[in-house]
Amino acid sequence: MEKKRIVTGVSVTNSKPVYRVITESGKELLSTSNHPFAVVREDKVFWITLDNGLKIGDNLLVVDSLT
């Protein structure tokens, strides 16, 4: 089981475009192009960004609850 982690810093930038990623279930995620997503490909988890190849059809790992 994954451990809960505490946020230790936040970056604010007004110079990067923000993209909307919409999942098949209708969830909308807002992200800069370099934000990593956990993606399952061939039964392995990879951290993929929009910059390095996140694509339509990828399977994202999404946390529904931390309890």
PDB file of N, H, CA, C and O in Angstrom:
ATOM      1  N   MET A   1       0.839  -1.182   0.000  1.00  0.00           N
ATOM      2  CA  MET A   1       0.000   0.000   0.000  1.00  0.00           C
ATOM      3  C   MET A   1       0.883   1.244   0.000  1.00  0.00           C
ATOM      4  O   MET A   1       1.896   1.300   0.698  1.00  0.00           O
ATOM      5  N   GLU A   2       0.492   2.224  -0.780  1.00  0.00           N
ATOM      6  H   GLU A   2      -0.331   2.178  -1.347  1.00  0.00           H
ATOM      7  CA  GLU A   2       1.239   3.480  -0.855  1.00  0.00           C
ATOM      8  C   GLU A   2       1.118   4.269   0.442  1.00  0.00           C
ATOM      9  O   GLU A   2       0.075   4.251   1.095  1.00  0.00           O
ATOM     10  N   LYS A   3       2.179   4.954   0.804  1.00  0.00           N
ATOM     11  H   LYS A   3       3.026   4.969   0.273  1.00  0.00           H
ATOM     12  CA  LYS A   3       2.140   5.830   1.961  1.00  0.00           C
ATOM     13  C   LYS A   3       1.608   7.191   1.547  1.00  0.00           C
ATOM     14  O   LYS A   3       1.858   7.650   0.432  1.00  0.00           O
ATOM     15  N   LYS A   4       0.877   7.833   2.442  1.00  0.00           N
ATOM     16  H   LYS A   4       0.674   7.460   3.347  1.00  0.00           H
ATOM     17  CA  LYS A   4       0.451   9.201   2.214  1.00  0.00           C
ATOM     18  C   LYS A   4       1.668  10.094   2.325  1.00  0.00           C
ATOM     19  O   LYS A   4       2.553   9.855   3.146  1.00  0.00           O
ATOM     20  N   ARG A   5       1.708  11.125   1.497  1.00  0.00           N
ATOM     21  H   ARG A   5       0.989  11.319   0.830  1.00  0.00           H
ATOM     22  CA  ARG A   5       2.841  12.042   1.539  1.00  0.00           C
ATOM     23  C   ARG A   5       2.338  13.460   1.707  1.00  0.00           C
ATOM     24  O   ARG A   5       1.247  13.800   1.251  1.00  0.00           O
ATOM     25  N   ILE A   6       3.127  14.276   2.356  1.00  0.00           N
ATOM     26  H   ILE A   6       4.014  13.999   2.727  1.00  0.00           H
ATOM     27  CA  ILE A   6       2.764  15.654   2.633  1.00  0.00           C
ATOM     28  C   ILE A   6       3.376  16.555   1.563  1.00  0.00           C
ATOM     29  O   ILE A   6       4.536  16.385   1.188  1.00  0.00           O
ATOM     30  N   VAL A   7       2.597  17.504   1.082  1.00  0.00           N
ATOM     31  H   VAL A   7       1.655  17.641   1.387  1.00  0.00           H
ATOM     32  CA  VAL A   7       3.096  18.482   0.120  1.00  0.00           C
ATOM     33  C   VAL A   7       4.112  19.366   0.828  1.00  0.00           C
ATOM     34  O   VAL A   7       3.840  19.904   1.901  1.00  0.00           O
ATOM     35  N   THR A   8       5.279  19.511   0.222  1.00  0.00           N
ATOM     36  H   THR A   8       5.500  19.074  -0.650  1.00  0.00           H
ATOM     37  CA  THR A   8       6.339  20.300   0.848  1.00  0.00           C
ATOM     38  C   THR A   8       6.664  21.575   0.080  1.00  0.00           C
ATOM     39  O   THR A   8       7.453  22.396   0.546  1.00  0.00           O
ATOM     40  N   GLY A   9       6.064  21.743  -1.085  1.00  0.00           N
ATOM     41  H   GLY A   9       5.422  21.076  -1.464  1.00  0.00           H
ATOM     42  CA  GLY A   9       6.312  22.958  -1.859  1.00  0.00           C
ATOM     43  C   GLY A   9       5.355  23.060  -3.026  1.00  0.00           C
ATOM     44  O   GLY A   9       4.846  22.054  -3.523  1.00  0.00           O
ATOM     45  N   VAL A  10       5.118  24.270  -3.452  1.00  0.00           N
ATOM     46  H   VAL A  10       5.531  25.086  -3.049  1.00  0.00           H
ATOM     47  CA  VAL A  10       4.235  24.530  -4.585  1.00  0.00           C
ATOM     48  C   VAL A  10       4.885  25.595  -5.450  1.00  0.00           C
ATOM     49  O   VAL A  10       5.402  26.586  -4.935  1.00  0.00           O
ATOM     50  N   SER A  11       4.861  25.397  -6.759  1.00  0.00           N
ATOM     51  H   SER A  11       4.441  24.592  -7.177  1.00  0.00           H
ATOM     52  CA  SER A  11       5.389  26.395  -7.687  1.00  0.00           C
ATOM     53  C   SER A  11       4.232  27.103  -8.362  1.00  0.00           C
ATOM     54  O   SER A  11       3.258  26.473  -8.772  1.00  0.00           O
ATOM     55  N   VAL A  12       4.343  28.393  -8.471  1.00  0.00           N
ATOM     56  H   VAL A  12       5.134  28.905  -8.137  1.00  0.00           H
ATOM     57  CA  VAL A  12       3.332  29.183  -9.171  1.00  0.00           C
ATOM     58  C   VAL A  12       4.007  29.821 -10.372  1.00  0.00           C
ATOM     59  O   VAL A  12       5.023  30.504 -10.243  1.00  0.00           O
ATOM     60  N   THR A  13       3.433  29.591 -11.529  1.00  0.00           N
ATOM     61  H   THR A  13       2.607  29.036 -11.634  1.00  0.00           H
ATOM     62  CA  THR A  13       3.963  30.196 -12.743  1.00  0.00           C
ATOM     63  C   THR A  13       2.814  30.654 -13.613  1.00  0.00           C
ATOM     64  O   THR A  13       1.836  29.929 -13.800  1.00  0.00           O
ATOM     65  N   ASN A  14       2.928  31.815 -14.127  1.00  0.00           N
ATOM     66  H   ASN A  14       3.722  32.403 -13.975  1.00  0.00           H
ATOM     67  CA  ASN A  14       1.886  32.348 -15.003  1.00  0.00           C
ATOM     68  C   ASN A  14       2.330  32.334 -16.460  1.00  0.00           C
ATOM     69  O   ASN A  14       1.632  32.862 -17.325  1.00  0.00           O
ATOM     70  N   SER A  15       3.471  31.742 -16.734  1.00  0.00           N
ATOM     71  H   SER A  15       4.038  31.313 -16.031  1.00  0.00           H
ATOM     72  CA  SER A  15       4.007  31.805 -18.083  1.00  0.00           C
ATOM     73  C   SER A  15       3.810  30.531 -18.897  1.00  0.00           C
ATOM     74  O   SER A  15       4.132  30.515 -20.085  1.00  0.00           O
ATOM     75  N   LYS A  16       3.291  29.462 -18.292  1.00  0.00           N
ATOM     76  H   LYS A  16       3.029  29.475 -17.327  1.00  0.00           H
ATOM     77  CA  LYS A  16       3.118  28.206 -19.009  1.00  0.00           C
ATOM     78  C   LYS A  16       1.651  28.000 -19.390  1.00  0.00           C
ATOM     79  O   LYS A  16       0.756  28.297 -18.599  1.00  0.00           O
ATOM     80  N   PRO A  17       1.405  27.492 -20.600  1.00  0.00           N
ATOM     81  CA  PRO A  17       0.023  27.153 -20.958  1.00  0.00           C
ATOM     82  C   PRO A  17      -0.483  25.986 -20.110  1.00  0.00           C
ATOM     83  O   PRO A  17       0.298  25.142 -19.671  1.00  0.00           O
ATOM     84  N   VAL A  18      -1.773  25.950 -19.890  1.00  0.00           N
ATOM     85  H   VAL A  18      -2.407  26.636 -20.246  1.00  0.00           H
ATOM     86  CA  VAL A  18      -2.418  24.865 -19.150  1.00  0.00           C
ATOM     87  C   VAL A  18      -3.300  24.093 -20.124  1.00  0.00           C
ATOM     88  O   VAL A  18      -4.031  24.686 -20.917  1.00  0.00           O
ATOM     89  N   TYR A  19      -3.224  22.757 -20.057  1.00  0.00           N
ATOM     90  H   TYR A  19      -2.629  22.275 -19.413  1.00  0.00           H
ATOM     91  CA  TYR A  19      -3.964  21.885 -20.958  1.00  0.00           C
ATOM     92  C   TYR A  19      -5.035  21.141 -20.177  1.00  0.00           C
ATOM     93  O   TYR A  19      -4.870  20.870 -18.987  1.00  0.00           O
ATOM     94  N   ARG A  20      -6.121  20.815 -20.842  1.00  0.00           N
ATOM     95  H   ARG A  20      -6.255  21.036 -21.808  1.00  0.00           H
ATOM     96  CA  ARG A  20      -7.207  20.035 -20.246  1.00  0.00           C
ATOM     97  C   ARG A  20      -7.097  18.609 -20.775  1.00  0.00           C
ATOM     98  O   ARG A  20      -7.145  18.381 -21.983  1.00  0.00           O
ATOM     99  N   VAL A  21      -6.951  17.654 -19.863  1.00  0.00           N
ATOM    100  H   VAL A  21      -6.912  17.839 -18.881  1.00  0.00           H
ATOM    101  CA  VAL A  21      -6.937  16.230 -20.203  1.00  0.00           C
ATOM    102  C   VAL A  21      -8.270  15.670 -19.728  1.00  0.00           C
ATOM    103  O   VAL A  21      -8.613  15.792 -18.552  1.00  0.00           O
ATOM    104  N   ILE A  22      -9.018  15.061 -20.631  1.00  0.00           N
ATOM    105  H   ILE A  22      -8.739  14.962 -21.586  1.00  0.00           H
ATOM    106  CA  ILE A  22     -10.338  14.515 -20.293  1.00  0.00           C
ATOM    107  C   ILE A  22     -10.272  12.996 -20.403  1.00  0.00           C
ATOM    108  O   ILE A  22      -9.883  12.450 -21.436  1.00  0.00           O
ATOM    109  N   THR A  23     -10.660  12.321 -19.318  1.00  0.00           N
ATOM    110  H   THR A  23     -10.976  12.764 -18.479  1.00  0.00           H
ATOM    111  CA  THR A  23     -10.646  10.855 -19.312  1.00  0.00           C
ATOM    112  C   THR A  23     -11.919  10.310 -19.937  1.00  0.00           C
ATOM    113  O   THR A  23     -12.898  11.031 -20.130  1.00  0.00           O
ATOM    114  N   GLU A  24     -11.883   9.033 -20.246  1.00  0.00           N
ATOM    115  H   GLU A  24     -11.087   8.448 -20.089  1.00  0.00           H
ATOM    116  CA  GLU A  24     -13.044   8.359 -20.826  1.00  0.00           C
ATOM    117  C   GLU A  24     -14.267   8.462 -19.914  1.00  0.00           C
ATOM    118  O   GLU A  24     -15.402   8.500 -20.390  1.00  0.00           O
ATOM    119  N   SER A  25     -14.028   8.506 -18.596  1.00  0.00           N
ATOM    120  H   SER A  25     -13.107   8.476 -18.209  1.00  0.00           H
ATOM    121  CA  SER A  25     -15.141   8.599 -17.643  1.00  0.00           C
ATOM    122  C   SER A  25     -15.646  10.032 -17.488  1.00  0.00           C
ATOM    123  O   SER A  25     -16.626  10.265 -16.780  1.00  0.00           O
ATOM    124  N   GLY A  26     -14.987  11.000 -18.146  1.00  0.00           N
ATOM    125  H   GLY A  26     -14.191  10.810 -18.721  1.00  0.00           H
ATOM    126  CA  GLY A  26     -15.438  12.380 -18.087  1.00  0.00           C
ATOM    127  C   GLY A  26     -14.703  13.252 -17.092  1.00  0.00           C
ATOM    128  O   GLY A  26     -14.994  14.444 -16.992  1.00  0.00           O
ATOM    129  N   LYS A  27     -13.752  12.688 -16.346  1.00  0.00           N
ATOM    130  H   LYS A  27     -13.516  11.719 -16.426  1.00  0.00           H
ATOM    131  CA  LYS A  27     -12.976  13.513 -15.406  1.00  0.00           C
ATOM    132  C   LYS A  27     -12.083  14.453 -16.205  1.00  0.00           C
ATOM    133  O   LYS A  27     -11.494  14.071 -17.216  1.00  0.00           O
ATOM    134  N   GLU A  28     -11.997  15.695 -15.727  1.00  0.00           N
ATOM    135  H   GLU A  28     -12.475  16.006 -14.906  1.00  0.00           H
ATOM    136  CA  GLU A  28     -11.138  16.677 -16.379  1.00  0.00           C
ATOM    137  C   GLU A  28      -9.949  16.990 -15.481  1.00  0.00           C
ATOM    138  O   GLU A  28     -10.114  17.281 -14.297  1.00  0.00           O
ATOM    139  N   LEU A  29      -8.761  16.930 -16.047  1.00  0.00           N
ATOM    140  H   LEU A  29      -8.626  16.694 -17.009  1.00  0.00           H
ATOM    141  CA  LEU A  29      -7.535  17.226 -15.326  1.00  0.00           C
ATOM    142  C   LEU A  29      -6.868  18.403 -16.019  1.00  0.00           C
ATOM    143  O   LEU A  29      -6.693  18.392 -17.237  1.00  0.00           O
ATOM    144  N   LEU A  30      -6.499  19.413 -15.254  1.00  0.00           N
ATOM    145  H   LEU A  30      -6.641  19.422 -14.264  1.00  0.00           H
ATOM    146  CA  LEU A  30      -5.781  20.557 -15.805  1.00  0.00           C
ATOM    147  C   LEU A  30      -4.310  20.386 -15.495  1.00  0.00           C
ATOM    148  O   LEU A  30      -3.942  20.062 -14.366  1.00  0.00           O
ATOM    149  N   SER A  31      -3.463  20.602 -16.497  1.00  0.00           N
ATOM    150  H   SER A  31      -3.762  20.865 -17.414  1.00  0.00           H
ATOM    151  CA  SER A  31      -2.049  20.315 -16.323  1.00  0.00           C
ATOM    152  C   SER A  31      -1.194  21.159 -17.248  1.00  0.00           C
ATOM    153  O   SER A  31      -1.613  21.526 -18.346  1.00  0.00           O
ATOM    154  N   THR A  32       0.013  21.463 -16.787  1.00  0.00           N
ATOM    155  H   THR A  32       0.353  21.165 -15.895  1.00  0.00           H
ATOM    156  CA  THR A  32       1.009  22.016 -17.694  1.00  0.00           C
ATOM    157  C   THR A  32       1.586  20.849 -18.499  1.00  0.00           C
ATOM    158  O   THR A  32       1.364  19.687 -18.157  1.00  0.00           O
ATOM    159  N   SER A  33       2.312  21.153 -19.549  1.00  0.00           N
ATOM    160  H   SER A  33       2.493  22.096 -19.827  1.00  0.00           H
ATOM    161  CA  SER A  33       2.817  20.100 -20.434  1.00  0.00           C
ATOM    162  C   SER A  33       3.892  19.227 -19.800  1.00  0.00           C
ATOM    163  O   SER A  33       4.164  18.133 -20.294  1.00  0.00           O
ATOM    164  N   ASN A  34       4.509  19.693 -18.712  1.00  0.00           N
ATOM    165  H   ASN A  34       4.288  20.582 -18.312  1.00  0.00           H
ATOM    166  CA  ASN A  34       5.570  18.901 -18.089  1.00  0.00           C
ATOM    167  C   ASN A  34       5.129  18.193 -16.809  1.00  0.00           C
ATOM    168  O   ASN A  34       5.962  17.620 -16.106  1.00  0.00           O
ATOM    169  N   HIS A  35       3.833  18.223 -16.497  1.00  0.00           N
ATOM    170  H   HIS A  35       3.157  18.688 -17.068  1.00  0.00           H
ATOM    171  CA  HIS A  35       3.341  17.534 -15.298  1.00  0.00           C
ATOM    172  C   HIS A  35       3.264  16.030 -15.564  1.00  0.00           C
ATOM    173  O   HIS A  35       2.674  15.620 -16.564  1.00  0.00           O
ATOM    174  N   PRO A  36       3.846  15.197 -14.693  1.00  0.00           N
ATOM    175  CA  PRO A  36       3.830  13.750 -14.932  1.00  0.00           C
ATOM    176  C   PRO A  36       2.504  13.088 -14.541  1.00  0.00           C
ATOM    177  O   PRO A  36       1.890  13.431 -13.530  1.00  0.00           O
ATOM    178  N   PHE A  37       2.089  12.139 -15.365  1.00  0.00           N
ATOM    179  H   PHE A  37       2.588  11.861 -16.186  1.00  0.00           H
ATOM    180  CA  PHE A  37       0.919  11.299 -15.104  1.00  0.00           C
ATOM    181  C   PHE A  37       1.398   9.863 -14.981  1.00  0.00           C
ATOM    182  O   PHE A  37       2.290   9.441 -15.717  1.00  0.00           O
ATOM    183  N   ALA A  38       0.810   9.103 -14.047  1.00  0.00           N
ATOM    184  H   ALA A  38       0.086   9.447 -13.449  1.00  0.00           H
ATOM    185  CA  ALA A  38       1.112   7.677 -13.931  1.00  0.00           C
ATOM    186  C   ALA A  38       0.286   6.957 -14.994  1.00  0.00           C
ATOM    187  O   ALA A  38      -0.944   7.004 -14.977  1.00  0.00           O
ATOM    188  N   VAL A  39       0.977   6.294 -15.915  1.00  0.00           N
ATOM    189  H   VAL A  39       1.977   6.256 -15.929  1.00  0.00           H
ATOM    190  CA  VAL A  39       0.338   5.641 -17.051  1.00  0.00           C
ATOM    191  C   VAL A  39       0.708   4.161 -17.036  1.00  0.00           C
ATOM    192  O   VAL A  39       1.864   3.803 -16.811  1.00  0.00           O
ATOM    193  N   VAL A  40      -0.290   3.299 -17.278  1.00  0.00           N
ATOM    194  H   VAL A  40      -1.230   3.590 -17.461  1.00  0.00           H
ATOM    195  CA  VAL A  40      -0.039   1.861 -17.370  1.00  0.00           C
ATOM    196  C   VAL A  40       0.084   1.492 -18.842  1.00  0.00           C
ATOM    197  O   VAL A  40      -0.834   1.697 -19.636  1.00  0.00           O
ATOM    198  N   ARG A  41       1.244   0.944 -19.180  1.00  0.00           N
ATOM    199  H   ARG A  41       1.990   0.777 -18.535  1.00  0.00           H
ATOM    200  CA  ARG A  41       1.480   0.431 -20.536  1.00  0.00           C
ATOM    201  C   ARG A  41       2.138  -0.935 -20.401  1.00  0.00           C
ATOM    202  O   ARG A  41       3.151  -1.092 -19.719  1.00  0.00           O
ATOM    203  N   GLU A  42       1.539  -1.921 -21.068  1.00  0.00           N
ATOM    204  H   GLU A  42       0.717  -1.794 -21.622  1.00  0.00           H
ATOM    205  CA  GLU A  42       2.079  -3.290 -21.043  1.00  0.00           C
ATOM    206  C   GLU A  42       2.305  -3.780 -19.613  1.00  0.00           C
ATOM    207  O   GLU A  42       3.347  -4.359 -19.307  1.00  0.00           O
ATOM    208  N   ASP A  43       1.316  -3.543 -18.734  1.00  0.00           N
ATOM    209  H   ASP A  43       0.470  -3.073 -18.983  1.00  0.00           H
ATOM    210  CA  ASP A  43       1.339  -3.985 -17.339  1.00  0.00           C
ATOM    211  C   ASP A  43       2.457  -3.362 -16.499  1.00  0.00           C
ATOM    212  O   ASP A  43       2.806  -3.901 -15.449  1.00  0.00           O
ATOM    213  N   LYS A  44       3.019  -2.241 -16.944  1.00  0.00           N
ATOM    214  H   LYS A  44       2.735  -1.803 -17.797  1.00  0.00           H
ATOM    215  CA  LYS A  44       4.025  -1.512 -16.182  1.00  0.00           C
ATOM    216  C   LYS A  44       3.573  -0.069 -16.024  1.00  0.00           C
ATOM    217  O   LYS A  44       2.854   0.462 -16.871  1.00  0.00           O
ATOM    218  N   VAL A  45       3.999   0.563 -14.931  1.00  0.00           N
ATOM    219  H   VAL A  45       4.582   0.132 -14.243  1.00  0.00           H
ATOM    220  CA  VAL A  45       3.639   1.955 -14.676  1.00  0.00           C
ATOM    221  C   VAL A  45       4.805   2.846 -15.105  1.00  0.00           C
ATOM    222  O   VAL A  45       5.956   2.609 -14.739  1.00  0.00           O
ATOM    223  N   PHE A  46       4.480   3.873 -15.888  1.00  0.00           N
ATOM    224  H   PHE A  46       3.544   4.066 -16.186  1.00  0.00           H
ATOM    225  CA  PHE A  46       5.454   4.850 -16.350  1.00  0.00           C
ATOM    226  C   PHE A  46       4.959   6.240 -15.977  1.00  0.00           C
ATOM    227  O   PHE A  46       3.752   6.473 -15.908  1.00  0.00           O
ATOM    228  N   TRP A  47       5.877   7.157 -15.739  1.00  0.00           N
ATOM    229  H   TRP A  47       6.857   6.968 -15.795  1.00  0.00           H
ATOM    230  CA  TRP A  47       5.526   8.557 -15.515  1.00  0.00           C
ATOM    231  C   TRP A  47       5.713   9.275 -16.849  1.00  0.00           C
ATOM    232  O   TRP A  47       6.832   9.417 -17.342  1.00  0.00           O
ATOM    233  N   ILE A  48       4.598   9.726 -17.424  1.00  0.00           N
ATOM    234  H   ILE A  48       3.689   9.611 -17.024  1.00  0.00           H
ATOM    235  CA  ILE A  48       4.594  10.316 -18.758  1.00  0.00           C
ATOM    236  C   ILE A  48       4.020  11.732 -18.679  1.00  0.00           C
ATOM    237  O   ILE A  48       3.066  11.974 -17.940  1.00  0.00           O
ATOM    238  N   THR A  49       4.590  12.652 -19.426  1.00  0.00           N
ATOM    239  H   THR A  49       5.365  12.456 -20.027  1.00  0.00           H
ATOM    240  CA  THR A  49       4.077  14.017 -19.507  1.00  0.00           C
ATOM    241  C   THR A  49       3.486  14.254 -20.895  1.00  0.00           C
ATOM    242  O   THR A  49       3.673  13.441 -21.800  1.00  0.00           O
ATOM    243  N   LEU A  50       2.782  15.355 -21.060  1.00  0.00           N
ATOM    244  H   LEU A  50       2.630  16.016 -20.324  1.00  0.00           H
ATOM    245  CA  LEU A  50       2.319  15.729 -22.389  1.00  0.00           C
ATOM    246  C   LEU A  50       3.518  15.979 -23.298  1.00  0.00           C
ATOM    247  O   LEU A  50       3.467  15.685 -24.492  1.00  0.00           O
ATOM    248  N   ASP A  51       4.587  16.518 -22.738  1.00  0.00           N
ATOM    249  H   ASP A  51       4.628  16.758 -21.768  1.00  0.00           H
ATOM    250  CA  ASP A  51       5.802  16.784 -23.515  1.00  0.00           C
ATOM    251  C   ASP A  51       6.459  15.517 -24.039  1.00  0.00           C
ATOM    252  O   ASP A  51       6.979  15.501 -25.155  1.00  0.00           O
ATOM    253  N   ASN A  52       6.439  14.439 -23.230  1.00  0.00           N
ATOM    254  H   ASN A  52       6.016  14.452 -22.324  1.00  0.00           H
ATOM    255  CA  ASN A  52       7.173  13.244 -23.667  1.00  0.00           C
ATOM    256  C   ASN A  52       6.295  12.073 -24.065  1.00  0.00           C
ATOM    257  O   ASN A  52       6.755  10.931 -24.062  1.00  0.00           O
ATOM    258  N   GLY A  53       5.023  12.334 -24.413  1.00  0.00           N
ATOM    259  H   GLY A  53       4.649  13.262 -24.416  1.00  0.00           H
ATOM    260  CA  GLY A  53       4.286  11.265 -25.061  1.00  0.00           C
ATOM    261  C   GLY A  53       2.962  10.806 -24.497  1.00  0.00           C
ATOM    262  O   GLY A  53       2.472   9.759 -24.921  1.00  0.00           O
ATOM    263  N   LEU A  54       2.345  11.526 -23.560  1.00  0.00           N
ATOM    264  H   LEU A  54       2.744  12.376 -23.215  1.00  0.00           H
ATOM    265  CA  LEU A  54       0.995  11.140 -23.140  1.00  0.00           C
ATOM    266  C   LEU A  54       0.096  11.215 -24.363  1.00  0.00           C
ATOM    267  O   LEU A  54       0.124  12.206 -25.092  1.00  0.00           O
ATOM    268  N   LYS A  55      -0.703  10.177 -24.597  1.00  0.00           N
ATOM    269  H   LYS A  55      -0.726   9.372 -24.004  1.00  0.00           H
ATOM    270  CA  LYS A  55      -1.496  10.153 -25.821  1.00  0.00           C
ATOM    271  C   LYS A  55      -2.893   9.600 -25.573  1.00  0.00           C
ATOM    272  O   LYS A  55      -3.158   8.944 -24.566  1.00  0.00           O
ATOM    273  N   ILE A  56      -3.762   9.881 -26.506  1.00  0.00           N
ATOM    274  H   ILE A  56      -3.547  10.414 -27.324  1.00  0.00           H
ATOM    275  CA  ILE A  56      -5.124   9.348 -26.461  1.00  0.00           C
ATOM    276  C   ILE A  56      -5.037   7.831 -26.414  1.00  0.00           C
ATOM    277  O   ILE A  56      -4.304   7.217 -27.190  1.00  0.00           O
ATOM    278  N   GLY A  57      -5.791   7.230 -25.496  1.00  0.00           N
ATOM    279  H   GLY A  57      -6.386   7.729 -24.866  1.00  0.00           H
ATOM    280  CA  GLY A  57      -5.792   5.783 -25.341  1.00  0.00           C
ATOM    281  C   GLY A  57      -4.936   5.285 -24.193  1.00  0.00           C
ATOM    282  O   GLY A  57      -5.043   4.121 -23.808  1.00  0.00           O
ATOM    283  N   ASP A  58      -4.081   6.149 -23.631  1.00  0.00           N
ATOM    284  H   ASP A  58      -3.995   7.095 -23.944  1.00  0.00           H
ATOM    285  CA  ASP A  58      -3.282   5.729 -22.472  1.00  0.00           C
ATOM    286  C   ASP A  58      -4.201   5.478 -21.277  1.00  0.00           C
ATOM    287  O   ASP A  58      -5.250   6.111 -21.147  1.00  0.00           O
ATOM    288  N   ASN A  59      -3.801   4.555 -20.413  1.00  0.00           N
ATOM    289  H   ASN A  59      -2.949   4.041 -20.519  1.00  0.00           H
ATOM    290  CA  ASN A  59      -4.535   4.247 -19.184  1.00  0.00           C
ATOM    291  C   ASN A  59      -3.882   4.971 -18.017  1.00  0.00           C
ATOM    292  O   ASN A  59      -2.772   4.626 -17.610  1.00  0.00           O
ATOM    293  N   LEU A  60      -4.572   5.981 -17.476  1.00  0.00           N
ATOM    294  H   LEU A  60      -5.473   6.261 -17.807  1.00  0.00           H
ATOM    295  CA  LEU A  60      -4.055   6.749 -16.352  1.00  0.00           C
ATOM    296  C   LEU A  60      -4.421   6.086 -15.041  1.00  0.00           C
ATOM    297  O   LEU A  60      -5.511   5.532 -14.898  1.00  0.00           O
ATOM    298  N   LEU A  61      -3.499   6.145 -14.076  1.00  0.00           N
ATOM    299  H   LEU A  61      -2.614   6.595 -14.192  1.00  0.00           H
ATOM    300  CA  LEU A  61      -3.829   5.738 -12.715  1.00  0.00           C
ATOM    301  C   LEU A  61      -4.376   6.955 -12.009  1.00  0.00           C
ATOM    302  O   LEU A  61      -3.704   7.984 -11.936  1.00  0.00           O
ATOM    303  N   VAL A  62      -5.580   6.856 -11.490  1.00  0.00           N
ATOM    304  H   VAL A  62      -6.126   6.020 -11.550  1.00  0.00           H
ATOM    305  CA  VAL A  62      -6.230   7.978 -10.809  1.00  0.00           C
ATOM    306  C   VAL A  62      -6.616   7.533  -9.416  1.00  0.00           C
ATOM    307  O   VAL A  62      -7.234   6.481  -9.249  1.00  0.00           O
ATOM    308  N   VAL A  63      -6.260   8.318  -8.413  1.00  0.00           N
ATOM    309  H   VAL A  63      -5.757   9.172  -8.548  1.00  0.00           H
ATOM    310  CA  VAL A  63      -6.603   8.002  -7.029  1.00  0.00           C
ATOM    311  C   VAL A  63      -8.000   8.548  -6.750  1.00  0.00           C
ATOM    312  O   VAL A  63      -8.244   9.746  -6.898  1.00  0.00           O
ATOM    313  N   ASP A  64      -8.910   7.675  -6.350  1.00  0.00           N
ATOM    314  H   ASP A  64      -8.712   6.702  -6.230  1.00  0.00           H
ATOM    315  CA  ASP A  64     -10.270   8.083  -6.001  1.00  0.00           C
ATOM    316  C   ASP A  64     -10.377   8.429  -4.518  1.00  0.00           C
ATOM    317  O   ASP A  64     -11.221   9.236  -4.127  1.00  0.00           O
ATOM    318  N   SER A  65      -9.520   7.821  -3.690  1.00  0.00           N
ATOM    319  H   SER A  65      -8.835   7.166  -4.007  1.00  0.00           H
ATOM    320  CA  SER A  65      -9.601   8.045  -2.254  1.00  0.00           C
ATOM    321  C   SER A  65      -8.251   7.730  -1.624  1.00  0.00           C
ATOM    322  O   SER A  65      -7.531   6.845  -2.087  1.00  0.00           O
ATOM    323  N   LEU A  66      -7.918   8.452  -0.580  1.00  0.00           N
ATOM    324  H   LEU A  66      -8.502   9.171  -0.205  1.00  0.00           H
ATOM    325  CA  LEU A  66      -6.673   8.175   0.132  1.00  0.00           C
ATOM    326  C   LEU A  66      -6.931   7.436   1.443  1.00  0.00           C
ATOM    327  O   LEU A  66      -6.031   7.316   2.274  1.00  0.00           O
ATOM    328  N   THR A  67      -8.144   6.943   1.633  1.00  0.00           N
ATOM    329  H   THR A  67      -8.875   7.040   0.958  1.00  0.00           H
ATOM    330  CA  THR A  67      -8.446   6.214   2.861  1.00  0.00           C
ATOM    331  C   THR A  67      -8.427   4.726   2.607  1.00  0.00           C
ATOM    332  O   THR A  67      -8.659   3.940   3.525  1.00  0.00           O
TER     333      THR A  67
END
